[in-house]
């Protein structure tokens, strides 16, 4: 009997336009086979320029010492750990879109998951730079690995959350890379089979690992995807929880709080989805993929942003309330004077954070604004600025005035090499993303095809016509026909 999968007509199509399987392949592979556009070259060389500035900034820091960064007496972490936490947060949306939405069978992930997964890998690469170079003597980095050695009883400190950062982030990077690459295999084979030159066919053939599209290959692919999604889901929660322990396990006022783990995870998803929006809006325009990254995708991501933004806002208010309610004068001073007092040296950064992260996302309660491309693009940048300031506020406002007024520092501002290092990580991120967009399918071809017959615009239109038939006619034409066919085949 033929099985007719039904999807509600209320749901908008995930693929717009009159598409068939061949047209899907043509549209998504076209940017790989064509010569890069002028816009691509401009963006790529700007990214490479920023990356080179970052390399020079790191060279200065390694050659002349960490004094090249404007870290003063009390603020020993400054911009670099702020940026580390920010980049780790950016990487969270990719795994959430890929893993958790796959496990929950959410069809709308198919248009954005590939680029989001790539974004995760590049963001974690950027994040890892900061703690490594912050060591000063960077050649000591291998000491964080607990391997059998000739150093006798000298072992890493397993009580330190900084050590668990190393384990969590390296595991997260490895699983995310496997997840991303295993999803690429069918698409690499598609590009290989369409290749016009021997070199191109050979390189994409190596990348496809001999994929033939056999039933066995697809079966193993599905199994691996589910296993990796199951591994990734707890990692989404654990990675930023462990990052939050860098602060929550200390006794510094403003850090010593148990709300940090869930609040950091919600903030990471919040900033990650905002970065996905920024990239997807540009990609769909530049690569002409509006039919695959639809307004439905953008609206769904905006709903996640307003949800996680509200959770983050609730966490901010909880922190303030508990600081007051707990009657610890140091804790209350950190919040009431260092942060919430607009006239304190860093008061402006706290209120900028509150506006960007709590007030501005509430615009997305309006369906009209959720589906407005310009508003969404502008808001995605505002959210990421706000989330950067959240990390800056947590780190700097908690330690520039600590328990002893005699050790209160002067106003902290970054040096040109700290700023250069941060810009260099943007260069690394966008250089990788531009290369990814040129040589790999930005959208998962195989996954788009898997939802085309149920969620494509023209197929949903046919379903509307079928719905209008009466039940008896529907049964004779669809079910009865299929049953008759099966009966004939059996004989």
C-alpha positions, -999 to +999 in steps of 0.1 A: +000+000+000+014+034-009+021+056+021+011+092+017+029+113+044+007+142+054+019+176+067-005+203+079-012+231+054-010+256+082+028+251+083+045+272+056+067+254+031+104+248+040+114+251+003+098+279-018+093+277-056+085+250-081+116+227-072+124+192-082+154+172-070+176+182-099+168+219-094+177+217-057+212+203-067+217+230-093+208+258-070+230+247-041+260+235-061+261+265-085+281+288-061+308+260-058+311+255-096+310+292-106+339+317-102+337+337-069+319+370-072+336+404-066+318+406-032+334+373-022+369+385-031+364+418-012+351+401+019+378+374+017+408+398+015+394+420+043+392+389+064+428+379+055+440+414+064+424+412+098+439+378+103+474+391+095+469+420+120+460+394+146+491+373+138+512+404+143+495+412+176+502+377+188+538+380+177+542+411+197+527+394+228+548+363+226+581+382+218+578+410+244+556+393+270+520+397+282+528+433+292+520+442+256+484+438+268+471+465+290+463+441+319+468+461+352+471+452+389+437+437+395+423+431+361+444+401+351+419+387+325+406+417+306+397+414+270+412+380+262+390+359+285+360+381+277+365+372+240+372+336+249+338+332+266+321+352+238+334+330+210+325+298+229+290+311+232+289+319+194+296+282+188+266+269+207+238+275+182+254+252+155+253+221+177+219+230+191+204+234+156+221+202+143+218+179+173+188+188+195+165+198+166+175+165+148+166+145+178+132+163+180+127+159+143+123+196+135+122+200+097+131+237+097+167+229+107+175+216+072+180+250+056+204+263+082+222+234+099+252+231+076+263+267+079+256+267+117+277+236+122+306+252+102+302+284+123+305+263+155+338+248+144+353+281+133+341+299+165+356+272+188+389+275+168+388+313+176+379+307+213+408+283+218+433+309+208+427+332+238+436+309+268+466+295+249+482+329+242+471+343+276+496+318+291+524+342+280+549+313+277+528+296+251+552+266+247+539+255+282+505+248+267+512+210+265+513+209+303+475+210+305+473+175+289+473+148+315+495+123+297+520+098+312+553+116+315+587+117+331+578+146+355+573+123+384+544+133+407+537+165+387+501+164+375+475+189+363+451+202+389+419+183+383+400+206+407+405+235+384+376+245+361+402+259+337+415+224+331+380+211+325+376+239+300+403+222+280+386+188+282+351+201+274+361+224+245+384+199+228+356+172+231+331+197+218+353+206+189+359+170+180+323+159+181+311+190+162+338+184+135+327+147+131+290+158+129+297+184+103+319+163+081+297+131+083+268+153+071+289+165+042+297+131+027+266+127+004+270+163-008+307+158-015+298+128-037+273+149-056+299+176-063+324+148-073+299+133-098+293+167-114+330+177-116+343+187-150+381+184-143+401+154-132+417+172-103+383+184-090+369+149-093+399+134-075+398+160-046+361+157-040+363+120-044+388+118-016+366+141+005+335+119-001+353+088+012+339+066-016+303+074-009+280+057-035+246+064-020+238+027-015+212+017+011+240+005+034+257+038+033+225+057+040+217+033+069+251+039+085+249+076+079+215+078+097+228+057+126+260+078+129+240+111+128+218+099+157+247+088+178+266+120+173+235+141+180+230+121+212+266+129+222+264+165+212+232+173+232+248+170+267+279+188+253+258+218+245+248+220+282+281+209+297+306+231+277+292+265+288+284+252+322+321+244+327+331+278+313+308+294+339+326+275+366+357+296+359+338+323+377+311+306+398+337+285+419+356+317+430+348+339+460+349+372+440+318+393+445+297+392+413+310+358+404+302+337+434+267+327+423+250+294+415+228+308+387+258+310+363+256+276+346+220+278+333+223+315+326+256+310+306+240+282+286+209+304+277+232+333+269+254+311+246+224+299+226+211+335+225+243+349+210+249+318+188+215+321+172+221+358+166+254+350+148+236+324+127+210+350+117+238+375+107+255+349+085+224+333+070+208+367+059+240+376+041+245+341+026+209+338+013+213+371-005+248+367-019+244+331-031+207+335-042+194+309-017+162+327-007+141+297-017+159+274+008+166+298+037+130+311+039+112+337+061+100+306+080+135+297+090+143+333+100+111+336+121+118+303+138+153+314+149+139+348+160+115+329+183+144+311+199+162+345+203+132+360+221+129+330+244+166+328+254+168+366+256+139+365+281+157+338+301+189+359+302+169+389+313+153+369+341+188+358+352+201+394+353+172+404+376+176+373+398+213+382+403+203+417+414+176+405+437+198+378+454+227+403+458+203+426+477+185+398+496+217+379+506+229+409+527+265+404+517+278+439+516+306+431+491+282+413+468+257+441+469+284+467+463+295+448+432+260+450+418+247+483+431+278+504+427+302+487+402+274+478+377+240+493+382+253+528+392+253+546+358+279+571+371+305+545+382+334+540+358+317+509+341+281+517+348+275+526+311+286+490+300+260+474+324+231+495+310+242+490+274+242+452+281+207+454+297+193+473+267+209+450+240+201+417+257+168+423+276+149+452+260+157+450+223+148+413+217+113+420+230+106+436+196+103+400+182+070+395+200+057+412+169+052+388+140+058+416+115+092+424+130+101+388+133+097+384+095+115+416+086+149+410+071+164+444+079+152+444+115+164+409+120+199+416+106+202+448+127+190+430+158+213+401+154+243+425+155+228+443+185+224+410+204+260+400+198+273+434+209+252+430+241+264+395+247+300+407+244+293+434+269+277+408+292+311+389+294+330+422+298+307+434+326+310+400+345+348+400+342+359+436+346+333+451+370+338+422+394+376+426+397+385+462+392+371+470+427+375+440+449+375+436+487+404+460+494+400+496+483+438+499+484+440+475+454+413+492+434+426+497+399+425+526+376+401+526+346+409+496+324+411+499+286+426+475+261+459+480+243+461+481+205+475+445+205+446+432+226+422+448+201+443+435+172+442+399+186+404+401+188+401+415+153+425+387+142+400+361+154+373+377+134+397+375+104+402+338+111+365+331+115+355+349+083+384+336+062+373+301+071+337+309+065+344+324+030+365+293+020+337+271+033+311+289+013+332+286-018+342+250-017+314+232+002+276+233-001+264+259+024+230+240+026+227+202+031+215+190-004+205+156+008+185+170+038+166+195+017+157+167-007+144+146+023+118+173+032+110+184-004+081+160-010+063+169+022+073+206+027+081+219-007+058+246-019+045+229-051+040+196-033+020+212-005-001+229-032-009+194-046-018+182-011-043+211-008-061+198-040-062+162-026-076+175+007-107+189-012-116+154-024-142+134-005-129+105+015-142+077-008-127+092-039-094+098-021-093+061-010-100+048-045-074+071-062-046+070-036-049+040-013-069+017-036-045+023-065-015+016-044-031-016-030-039-028-065-003-021-076+011-041-046-013-069-054-001-071-090+035-070-079+029-099-055+015-120-083 
